[in-house]
Amino acid sequence: MHKLIKALYKVVADMSKITIPKGAVLFHGTLEPFSSGLRPGGDHLIWFADSPKIAQLYIPKSGMKMFVGAEDLVKPDLDPIIQDLQKKLGIDYDYDKVEWEGRRLKSWPSPKGWDHMPKEKDIIERMEKLGFKDDRGRYTLRISKQQVMLPNEVQKGKLFIATVKEPLTIWKKSKGESDLMDLQYHDISGFKKAKAAGLDGVLIDDFAQSEEWGNFGHKSLGLFDTEKLSIKSVPAQYREWSREEKGTPEYPNPPEPFFH
């Protein structure tokens, strides 16, 4: 037991530490519902940023993406996502009259209200009217709950705002600059040592994915639990990073970032 205690003391001594003071404000953006509150992920940490502008980069615009060409949309299809997009394009097949041989299309009538079978040029014109951009004959679709989102739509998530109630003692693993060749969030063994040493969490160099800026380096604070936090949430969505704005429309006036 004494050897274990001495080993833990050595771990603490070897770890560079910072203190997050009482009153500091942290942010977590997500599409996850978290109806019972924020919970740690597979690395046993709950990750926060010190700016809503960073946190909201983690609320994706949609649950998934899909790529299609005009040729994929002219005929009836068993995929409910394709069917949904066809209806948005005004191509409404009566599937009670569509015949299949297994998954192979056998026969089908024209869509409701059409006097001819849709052609690829019809698809292209209608996709353009809805705002979809042709990328060398392909279109990128954003999908939410098996439905195609229009280009100006984004999926709604939450921005969690956490105020520190008691000072947090944090392992400062951060070296000051994100490095794609040294992804610090993979250091699960180090995180376990920090928790065993009685620390509240870890500060790392991290990356977010920005549609405009690509890999976006920033610092992330991972906490083992939320006992020292007071947390509330507001509806929120993905917001692109802005150099000009201090915050986001959901949280326009945040305090100065603490660890940036």
N, C-alpha and C positions, 0 to 999 in steps of 0.2 A: 504493500500500500504506500509506504514512504517513497519507494522508487517511482511509483506512478505519479504521486504528488510532485516530486522533484522534476519528473519529465514534463508535467503540465506547466510548472513554473518556467522551465526552460523554453517551452513553446511560446508562452506569453512573452518572455523576455526577448526572444528572437523575432517576434512580430512587431513591425512598425505599426503604431496605433494612433488613431485620431479620436476625438470626441465630437459627436454631433450634439449640439446643445439643446436644451429645452426650448421649445418655441420654433425650432426649425420646421420647415414645411417640405414634405416629400410628395411625389406624384407617381401614380401607376395607371397606365392606360391599357385597356383590354376589351376584347369582344366577349370574353367569358362572362356568364351571368353572375357568378359568385353570390348567390342569394343569401348564403349564410356567412358572408364575409370573405376577405382575402385569405387564401391558403397557400402554403409553400408548394413548389413544384417538385419535380423529380430530384433536383439538387438540394432539397430541403430548405430553400430560401425563397423569400418573397422579394422581388426586385423593384426598386424605386429609382426615379430620377429626381433631380432637384429643380426641374423646370417642366411645366406642362407642355412646352414646345417639344421636348424630347419624349415625354411620356406618350403623347398622342401620335407619335410616329409608330408606336406599337399597337395602334388600333387599325388593323388592315381595312382597306376600303371594301373588301368582300371576303367571304369565307374561302373561295378558291377561284382559279382562273381556268379558262378553257379556250382553245383556238379552233376556229372553224373557217371554211371557205364557202363561197356562194354555192358551190356544187353540193355542199352538205345540207342545204336548206330547201332545195327545190322539190323534194319528194317527201312523202310521209316517213316518219322515223319512230322507232320504238323508244328512243331516249326522251324522257320527259323534259329535259332541258332544251333539246332541239324543238320539241313541240311548243314549249313556252315561247321561245324566240319566234317561231313561225307565226304564232298568234299575234305577237307584238308587231310583226311585219304585215299583218292582215292576211296571212295565209292560214286559213282555218279548215283543215281537212276533217271530213266526217269519218272518224276512225271505225264507226260501226260498218262502214261500207268498204273499208280497206281489207284486202285479203293478203295473207302471209303464208308462206311455206316455211315453217320453222321461223327463222329470223330473216328470211329472204322475202323481199317485197314482190308480190305476184301481180296484183291489179289494184287500181285506186281511181276514184273520180277526181275531177278538178276541185280545187278548194271552193268553199262556199262563196258565191258572189263572183267567181271568176268564169270567163268564157273560154279560157285556155289554160294549159298547164304552165305553172311558173317557169320562167327561164332565168338563167344566171344574171342576165342584165336587169331583170325585175328585182332580183334580190339585192344587187349592188345599189340600184336607185333607192330602194326602201331602207337599206342599211344606212346610206348616207343621210337620208331624211331624219333618221333617228339619232344621228350624230356619231355613228360608228366609223372609225377611220380604217381605210383599206391599207394594209401593210403587205405589199407584194402579193395581193390576192388572199390574204388571211385577215381575220378579225379576232381581236382579243375580247373575250367575254368575261365579265365578272359575275360570279354565281353566289347567290345567297339563298339558302334553304330550297335548293333545286329550281330556283327561278333566276332568269337572266336580268341583271340590273342594267338600266339604261346608262349611257356614258356619264350623265350628270348626277347619278345617284351614288351614295355611299352608305355602307352598312353602319348602323348606330351601335355604339358601345358605351363604355363608362370611363370616366376619369375619376380615380380615387385620390382624394386629398387627405394626406396624413400629417397631423401636427404632433411633434415629439413632446410627450408629457414629462419624460425623465431623460437625462443625458444618456446617450448611447455610446458605448465603447466599441470601436470598430477596428478590425484588422485592415490596415491600409496596404493592400496588395498592389494597388495602382502604382504604376511607374511614371504616370504623367502623359502617356501617349499610347493610343490603341495600336495593336500590332496583329494583323491578320495571320501572321506566322506563329503567334503565341497567344492563343485565345484563352484569356484568364478564367472565363466562366467554365472551363473544362476541369479546373483544379478541385475536383470533388474531395480528394483526400485532404487538401489544405483547408477546405471549408469545414470538414469534420473536425480537424484539429482545433480550428478557431472556436467551434461550438463547445468542444470538450474543455477548452481552456476558459470557458465562461464568458466569452465575448458575445456581443449582441449581433454582430454581423460582419460583413466584409465590404470593402470598397474596391472596385475593379475598373480597369479600362475596358470599354465595351464598344459594340457596334450596333447601330440601328440601321434599318433599310429605308432610305428616302427615295421616292420615285424621281425626284429632281436631282438630288445630290449623290445618289448611290449609297455606298457604305459610309455611314455617318458616325464618326468616332465621338464617344462621350464617356462619362463615368457613370457607373451604376452602383447603387447601394443595395446589397442583399441582406435582409434581416431574417433571423431564424424564427421569429414570431412577431406578433403585433401588440404584445402586452404593454409596451411603453408608448403606444400611439393612440391618438384620437382620430378616427377615420370617418369621413363622409364621402359621398360620391355624387356626381352630376352626370346626366347624359352627355355623351361626347362622340366625336368622330375623328377620323384621320385628318390631320392638318399638316400641310407641308411646312417645313422649317422656313421661318422668315427672319431675315437679318434686321428688319425694321421694327417689328413688333416685339414688345417685351413679353407678352403672354399669348394666349389664344382667345378666340371668342368665348369659349366656355369658362376661361379663367384669365381675364385680361390683365390683371394687375398682381402678379405673383411677387413675393419678396425676392431680393437678389439671390441667385443660386449660391448655395453654401459651399459645395466642393468643386466648383468650376472656376 
